[in-house]
Amino acid sequence: MSTTKHILPTQPCMVPFLGLLHGIQKRRMQLAGHTRRHDELVGNNLLLWEPKHGRRGRGRPALTFVDTLRSDLDLDSTDEMGKLMADRQLWRRIIATRTLKPP
C-alpha cells in the first residue's frame, strides 16, 4: 500500500501538496504504460525488470521504480502489471481510479 494514502487524511498540513502528489503519481503511471506499449523504446524491457540473483545489502532496501508502481497499484505481480499496461484503455481507467484525488 502507498504510504501517502495513510498519512494524508490525518495530516491537515499536507493538503496543499495533494495536487502535486496526484500529478506525480499520475505522470509516473502514464510514463510506465507508454513505455511498456512501445517495443522500440529501450526502457520497455527495463521497466518491470527485477534482479533474480544476488542479495541486497544491509539496511533498508532502496525503493525502485517497480516498487513504487507496485504500491500505486496494490499489486504484487509484475507480469500482471505488464498485462494491464498493454491495454491502453484499461490502463487509462486504472490511472483515473487509482491516483490520489486532490481536494
QUIZILIN-V743225 format. One record per pair of residues at least 12 apart in sequence whose ideal C-beta (glycine too) atoms are under 6 Angstrom apart, sorted by the first residue. I is the first residue (numbers start at 0). J is the second residue. If there is no record, write none. Layout:
I&J + I&J
//
This chain:
1&70 + 3&20 + 17&101 + 17&102 + 18&101 + 20&99 + 21&98 + 21&99 + 21&101 + 24&71 + 24&98 + 24&99 + 25&98 + 28&94 + 31&68 + 32&84 + 32&90 + 34&46 + 35&84 + 47&65 + 47&77 + 47&81
//
